[in-house]
Amino acid sequence: MKLPSPLGLLALLICSITILAGCSPEVGSEAWCKQMDETPKGDWSANMAADYAKYCVFKMQDK
């Protein structure tokens, strides 16, 4: 059995990351806040909770 080339694996990895990154809304956007509202609080990381408080509760925007 022939193993895939490293270049092919790299291309597959880049494509996978691009597809996954395109599926999630930008942190702090209205869509992200709504998605977080639907996510069980027990599934949140500390960073997610901090971002939720910053962007969805206190409505702060980084400029």
MMTF fields as JSON, N, C-alpha, C and O atoms, coordinates in Angstrom:
{
  "mmtfVersion": "1.0.0",
  "mmtfProducer": "UNKNOWN",
  "numBonds": 251,
  "numAtoms": 252,
  "numGroups": 63,
  "numChains": 1,
  "numModels": 1,
  "chainsPerModel": [1],
  "groupsPerChain": [63],
  "chainIdList": ["A"],
  "bondAtomList": [4, 2, 8, 6, 12, 10, 16, 14, 20, 18, 24, 22, 28, 26, 32, 30, 36, 34, 40, 38, 44, 42, 48, 46, 52, 50, 56, 54, 60, 58, 64, 62, 68, 66, 72, 70, 76, 74, 80, 78, 84, 82, 88, 86, 92, 90, 96, 94, 100, 98, 104, 102, 108, 106, 112, 110, 116, 114, 120, 118, 124, 122, 128, 126, 132, 130, 136, 134, 140, 138, 144, 142, 148, 146, 152, 150, 156, 154, 160, 158, 164, 162, 168, 166, 172, 170, 176, 174, 180, 178, 184, 182, 188, 186, 192, 190, 196, 194, 200, 198, 204, 202, 208, 206, 212, 210, 216, 214, 220, 218, 224, 222, 228, 226, 232, 230, 236, 234, 240, 238, 244, 242, 248, 246],
  "bondOrderList": [1, 1, 1, 1, 1, 1, 1, 1, 1, 1, 1, 1, 1, 1, 1, 1, 1, 1, 1, 1, 1, 1, 1, 1, 1, 1, 1, 1, 1, 1, 1, 1, 1, 1, 1, 1, 1, 1, 1, 1, 1, 1, 1, 1, 1, 1, 1, 1, 1, 1, 1, 1, 1, 1, 1, 1, 1, 1, 1, 1, 1, 1],
  "groupList": [{"groupName": "MET", "atomNameList": ["N", "CA", "C", "O"], "elementList": ["N", "C", "C", "O"], "formalChargeList": [0, 0, 0, 0], "bondAtomList": [1, 0, 2, 1, 3, 2], "bondOrderList": [1, 1, 2], "singleLetterCode": "M", "chemCompType": "L-PEPTIDE LINKING"}, {"groupName": "LYS", "atomNameList": ["N", "CA", "C", "O"], "elementList": ["N", "C", "C", "O"], "formalChargeList": [0, 0, 0, 0], "bondAtomList": [1, 0, 2, 1, 3, 2], "bondOrderList": [1, 1, 2], "singleLetterCode": "K", "chemCompType": "L-PEPTIDE LINKING"}, {"groupName": "LEU", "atomNameList": ["N", "CA", "C", "O"], "elementList": ["N", "C", "C", "O"], "formalChargeList": [0, 0, 0, 0], "bondAtomList": [1, 0, 2, 1, 3, 2], "bondOrderList": [1, 1, 2], "singleLetterCode": "L", "chemCompType": "L-PEPTIDE LINKING"}, {"groupName": "PRO", "atomNameList": ["N", "CA", "C", "O"], "elementList": ["N", "C", "C", "O"], "formalChargeList": [0, 0, 0, 0], "bondAtomList": [1, 0, 2, 1, 3, 2], "bondOrderList": [1, 1, 2], "singleLetterCode": "P", "chemCompType": "L-PEPTIDE LINKING"}, {"groupName": "SER", "atomNameList": ["N", "CA", "C", "O"], "elementList": ["N", "C", "C", "O"], "formalChargeList": [0, 0, 0, 0], "bondAtomList": [1, 0, 2, 1, 3, 2], "bondOrderList": [1, 1, 2], "singleLetterCode": "S", "chemCompType": "L-PEPTIDE LINKING"}, {"groupName": "GLY", "atomNameList": ["N", "CA", "C", "O"], "elementList": ["N", "C", "C", "O"], "formalChargeList": [0, 0, 0, 0], "bondAtomList": [1, 0, 2, 1, 3, 2], "bondOrderList": [1, 1, 2], "singleLetterCode": "G", "chemCompType": "PEPTIDE LINKING"}, {"groupName": "ALA", "atomNameList": ["N", "CA", "C", "O"], "elementList": ["N", "C", "C", "O"], "formalChargeList": [0, 0, 0, 0], "bondAtomList": [1, 0, 2, 1, 3, 2], "bondOrderList": [1, 1, 2], "singleLetterCode": "A", "chemCompType": "L-PEPTIDE LINKING"}, {"groupName": "ILE", "atomNameList": ["N", "CA", "C", "O"], "elementList": ["N", "C", "C", "O"], "formalChargeList": [0, 0, 0, 0], "bondAtomList": [1, 0, 2, 1, 3, 2], "bondOrderList": [1, 1, 2], "singleLetterCode": "I", "chemCompType": "L-PEPTIDE LINKING"}, {"groupName": "CYS", "atomNameList": ["N", "CA", "C", "O"], "elementList": ["N", "C", "C", "O"], "formalChargeList": [0, 0, 0, 0], "bondAtomList": [1, 0, 2, 1, 3, 2], "bondOrderList": [1, 1, 2], "singleLetterCode": "C", "chemCompType": "L-PEPTIDE LINKING"}, {"groupName": "THR", "atomNameList": ["N", "CA", "C", "O"], "elementList": ["N", "C", "C", "O"], "formalChargeList": [0, 0, 0, 0], "bondAtomList": [1, 0, 2, 1, 3, 2], "bondOrderList": [1, 1, 2], "singleLetterCode": "T", "chemCompType": "L-PEPTIDE LINKING"}, {"groupName": "GLU", "atomNameList": ["N", "CA", "C", "O"], "elementList": ["N", "C", "C", "O"], "formalChargeList": [0, 0, 0, 0], "bondAtomList": [1, 0, 2, 1, 3, 2], "bondOrderList": [1, 1, 2], "singleLetterCode": "E", "chemCompType": "L-PEPTIDE LINKING"}, {"groupName": "VAL", "atomNameList": ["N", "CA", "C", "O"], "elementList": ["N", "C", "C", "O"], "formalChargeList": [0, 0, 0, 0], "bondAtomList": [1, 0, 2, 1, 3, 2], "bondOrderList": [1, 1, 2], "singleLetterCode": "V", "chemCompType": "L-PEPTIDE LINKING"}, {"groupName": "TRP", "atomNameList": ["N", "CA", "C", "O"], "elementList": ["N", "C", "C", "O"], "formalChargeList": [0, 0, 0, 0], "bondAtomList": [1, 0, 2, 1, 3, 2], "bondOrderList": [1, 1, 2], "singleLetterCode": "W", "chemCompType": "L-PEPTIDE LINKING"}, {"groupName": "GLN", "atomNameList": ["N", "CA", "C", "O"], "elementList": ["N", "C", "C", "O"], "formalChargeList": [0, 0, 0, 0], "bondAtomList": [1, 0, 2, 1, 3, 2], "bondOrderList": [1, 1, 2], "singleLetterCode": "Q", "chemCompType": "L-PEPTIDE LINKING"}, {"groupName": "ASP", "atomNameList": ["N", "CA", "C", "O"], "elementList": ["N", "C", "C", "O"], "formalChargeList": [0, 0, 0, 0], "bondAtomList": [1, 0, 2, 1, 3, 2], "bondOrderList": [1, 1, 2], "singleLetterCode": "D", "chemCompType": "L-PEPTIDE LINKING"}, {"groupName": "ASN", "atomNameList": ["N", "CA", "C", "O"], "elementList": ["N", "C", "C", "O"], "formalChargeList": [0, 0, 0, 0], "bondAtomList": [1, 0, 2, 1, 3, 2], "bondOrderList": [1, 1, 2], "singleLetterCode": "N", "chemCompType": "L-PEPTIDE LINKING"}, {"groupName": "TYR", "atomNameList": ["N", "CA", "C", "O"], "elementList": ["N", "C", "C", "O"], "formalChargeList": [0, 0, 0, 0], "bondAtomList": [1, 0, 2, 1, 3, 2], "bondOrderList": [1, 1, 2], "singleLetterCode": "Y", "chemCompType": "L-PEPTIDE LINKING"}, {"groupName": "PHE", "atomNameList": ["N", "CA", "C", "O"], "elementList": ["N", "C", "C", "O"], "formalChargeList": [0, 0, 0, 0], "bondAtomList": [1, 0, 2, 1, 3, 2], "bondOrderList": [1, 1, 2], "singleLetterCode": "F", "chemCompType": "L-PEPTIDE LINKING"}],
  "groupTypeList": [0, 1, 2, 3, 4, 3, 2, 5, 2, 2, 6, 2, 2, 7, 8, 4, 7, 9, 7, 2, 6, 5, 8, 4, 3, 10, 11, 5, 4, 10, 6, 12, 8, 1, 13, 0, 14, 10, 9, 3, 1, 5, 14, 12, 4, 6, 15, 0, 6, 6, 14, 16, 6, 1, 16, 8, 11, 17, 1, 0, 13, 14, 1],
  "groupIdList": [1, 2, 3, 4, 5, 6, 7, 8, 9, 10, 11, 12, 13, 14, 15, 16, 17, 18, 19, 20, 21, 22, 23, 24, 25, 26, 27, 28, 29, 30, 31, 32, 33, 34, 35, 36, 37, 38, 39, 40, 41, 42, 43, 44, 45, 46, 47, 48, 49, 50, 51, 52, 53, 54, 55, 56, 57, 58, 59, 60, 61, 62, 63],
  "secStructList": [7, 7, 7, 7, 7, 2, 2, 2, 2, 2, 2, 2, 2, 2, 2, 2, 2, 2, 2, 2, 2, 2, 2, 1, 7, 7, 6, 6, 1, 2, 2, 2, 2, 2, 2, 2, 2, 2, 1, 7, 4, 4, 4, 7, 7, 2, 2, 2, 2, 2, 2, 2, 0, 0, 0, 0, 0, 1, 7, 7, 7, 7, 7],
  "xCoordList": [0.835, 0.0, 0.885, 1.814, 0.583, 1.382, 0.844, -0.361, 1.73, 1.342, 1.164, 1.852, 0.225, 0.039, 1.268, 1.977, 1.505, 2.662, 2.443, 1.301, 3.503, 3.375, 2.695, 1.949, 2.954, 2.338, 0.824, 0.065, 0.391, -1.035, -1.707, -2.82, -1.026, -1.567, -1.652, -2.613, -0.657, -0.675, -1.832, -2.517, -2.051, -3.159, -4.499, -5.393, -4.639, -5.868, -6.083, -7.206, -5.021, -5.105, -5.526, -6.379, -4.944, -5.283, -6.726, -7.426, -7.18, -8.573, -9.531, -10.56, -9.204, -10.057, -10.167, -11.259, -9.057, -9.057, -9.863, -10.612, -9.717, -10.453, -11.949, -12.722, -12.361, -13.789, -14.345, -15.427, -13.629, -14.104, -14.132, -15.047, -13.162, -13.117, -14.253, -14.741, -14.673, -15.747, -17.121, -18.085, -17.233, -18.529, -18.916, -20.098, -17.973, -18.294, -18.315, -17.465, -19.283, -19.36, -18.198, -17.577, -17.922, -16.839, -17.18, -18.311, -16.195, -16.393, -16.828, -16.201, -17.896, -18.416, -19.539, -20.202, -19.758, -20.84, -22.192, -22.262, -23.248, -24.603, -24.883, -25.489, -24.44, -24.64, -23.888, -24.39, -22.685, -21.905, -22.599, -22.66, -23.128, -23.841, -25.054, -25.32, -25.784, -26.948, -26.526, -27.185, -25.42, -24.916, -24.51, -24.766, -23.882, -23.466, -24.68, -24.651, -25.744, -26.964, -27.545, -28.146, -27.369, -27.915, -26.986, -27.4, -25.733, -24.746, -24.869, -24.91, -24.929, -24.993, -23.797, -22.659, -24.058, -23.004, -21.877, -20.734, -22.177, -21.154, -20.161, -19.089, -20.504, -19.616, -18.705, -17.857, -18.86, -18.056, -16.681, -16.541, -15.666, -14.341, -14.29, -15.194, -13.259, -13.109, -12.993, -13.547, -12.281, -12.133, -13.467, -13.772, -14.256, -15.568, -16.465, -17.174, -16.437, -17.257, -16.821, -17.662, -15.516, -15.009, -15.422, -15.841, -15.305, -15.716, -17.215, -17.654, -18.0, -19.451, -19.794, -20.617, -19.158, -19.411, -18.998, -19.714, -17.856, -17.327, -18.204, -18.53, -18.585, -19.266, -20.792, -21.474, -21.329, -22.781, -23.475, -24.62, -22.804, -23.42, -23.113, -24.021, -21.82, -21.417, -21.341, -21.146, -21.489, -21.519, -20.316, -20.461, -19.128, -17.887, -17.386, -17.54, -16.798, -16.238, -14.76, -14.407, -13.894, -12.467, -12.299, -12.837, -11.582, -11.308, -9.846, -9.4],
  "yCoordList": [-1.172, 0.0, 1.242, 1.36, 2.154, 3.363, 4.447, 4.697, 5.091, 6.169, 7.473, 7.702, 8.337, 9.617, 10.513, 10.416, 11.365, 12.252, 13.336, 13.698, 13.847, 14.92, 16.167, 16.861, 16.435, 17.59, 17.401, 18.348, 16.2, 15.902, 16.022, 16.536, 15.546, 15.668, 17.133, 17.533, 17.927, 19.348, 20.049, 20.874, 19.732, 20.32, 19.941, 20.78, 18.704, 18.247, 18.98, 19.37, 19.165, 19.868, 21.327, 21.833, 21.989, 23.39, 23.515, 24.431, 22.622, 22.643, 22.406, 23.074, 21.476, 21.175, 22.37, 22.696, 23.015, 24.179, 25.318, 25.998, 25.526, 26.585, 26.333, 27.26, 25.119, 24.781, 24.97, 25.533, 24.511, 24.628, 26.079, 26.476, 26.862, 28.265, 29.054, 30.017, 28.67, 29.372, 29.068, 29.762, 28.069, 27.657, 28.377, 28.429, 28.92, 29.541, 31.057, 31.631, 31.708, 33.164, 33.821, 33.208, 35.063, 35.807, 36.076, 36.431, 35.903, 36.13, 37.574, 38.504, 37.749, 39.073, 39.53, 40.528, 38.803, 39.187, 38.788, 37.983, 39.36, 39.036, 37.544, 36.916, 36.98, 35.546, 34.705, 33.672, 35.142, 34.405, 34.443, 33.43, 35.619, 35.736, 34.806, 34.158, 34.742, 33.854, 32.393, 31.591, 32.047, 30.67, 30.319, 29.207, 31.257, 31.01, 30.874, 30.09, 31.635, 31.513, 30.113, 29.623, 29.467, 28.123, 27.02, 25.866, 27.364, 26.382, 26.216, 27.21, 24.969, 24.769, 25.427, 25.29, 26.126, 26.861, 25.943, 26.386, 24.69, 23.742, 23.396, 22.861, 23.695, 23.41, 24.582, 24.463, 25.712, 26.892, 26.775, 26.221, 27.298, 27.417, 28.751, 29.576, 28.951, 30.22, 31.386, 32.457, 31.185, 32.249, 32.567, 33.733, 31.552, 31.765, 32.561, 33.468, 32.23, 32.941, 34.402, 35.295, 34.643, 36.013, 36.801, 37.954, 36.186, 36.852, 37.116, 38.169, 36.174, 36.363, 37.563, 38.401, 37.632, 38.762, 40.071, 41.069, 40.064, 41.283, 41.764, 42.948, 40.866, 41.27, 41.185, 41.949, 40.286, 40.067, 40.69, 41.128, 40.736, 41.29, 42.785, 43.603, 43.137, 44.535, 45.267, 46.482, 44.556, 45.118, 45.993, 47.085, 45.515, 46.245, 45.828, 44.672, 46.748, 46.459, 46.843, 47.938, 45.956, 46.278, 47.159, 46.865, 48.197, 49.102, 49.392, 50.135],
  "zCoordList": [0.0, 0.0, 0.0, 0.799, -0.9, -1.024, -0.098, -0.067, 0.655, 1.556, 0.772, -0.223, 1.229, 0.549, 0.726, 1.728, -0.235, -0.163, 0.893, 1.178, 1.465, 2.452, 1.856, 2.546, 0.6, -0.044, -0.149, 0.057, -0.464, -0.532, 0.827, 0.932, 1.869, 3.224, 3.655, 4.313, 3.289, 3.612, 2.908, 3.512, 1.654, 0.905, 1.531, 1.641, 1.933, 2.588, 3.912, 4.231, 4.673, 5.95, 5.745, 6.474, 4.777, 4.502, 4.057, 4.489, 3.211, 2.763, 3.932, 4.033, 4.799, 5.949, 6.885, 7.351, 7.159, 8.044, 7.428, 8.129, 6.135, 5.449, 5.511, 5.755, 5.299, 5.337, 6.742, 6.904, 7.75, 9.127, 9.592, 10.314, 9.196, 9.6, 8.959, 9.55, 7.783, 7.096, 7.669, 7.345, 8.497, 9.033, 10.318, 10.655, 11.025, 12.305, 12.166, 11.485, 12.808, 12.728, 13.477, 14.345, 13.128, 13.766, 15.23, 15.56, 16.093, 17.528, 17.741, 17.234, 18.489, 18.794, 17.882, 18.164, 16.785, 15.879, 16.479, 17.408, 15.935, 16.404, 16.231, 17.099, 15.104, 14.852, 15.877, 16.322, 16.253, 17.244, 18.601, 19.297, 18.982, 20.266, 20.291, 21.303, 19.183, 19.116, 19.205, 19.866, 18.535, 18.591, 20.019, 20.482, 20.716, 22.091, 23.019, 23.966, 22.747, 23.547, 23.457, 24.414, 22.309, 22.088, 22.579, 22.692, 22.873, 23.329, 24.846, 25.571, 25.336, 26.797, 27.497, 27.049, 28.574, 29.29, 29.76, 29.878, 30.025, 30.448, 29.354, 29.636, 28.106, 26.976, 26.639, 25.755, 27.323, 27.045, 27.685, 28.776, 27.004, 27.611, 28.364, 28.232, 29.132, 29.86, 28.88, 29.126, 27.778, 26.78, 26.116, 25.864, 25.834, 25.22, 26.167, 25.732, 27.447, 28.431, 28.542, 28.646, 28.521, 28.586, 27.345, 27.45, 26.177, 24.938, 24.925, 24.463, 25.425, 25.486, 26.371, 26.004, 27.53, 28.431, 27.767, 27.853, 27.113, 26.497, 25.34, 25.265, 24.446, 23.216, 23.275, 22.591, 24.067, 24.056, 25.262, 25.153, 26.406, 27.602, 27.694, 27.84, 27.609, 27.755, 26.417, 26.396, 25.309, 23.948, 23.639, 23.09, 23.992, 23.702, 22.32, 21.925, 21.601, 20.293, 20.293, 20.733, 19.805, 19.655, 18.431, 17.364, 18.586, 17.462, 17.401, 16.527]
}
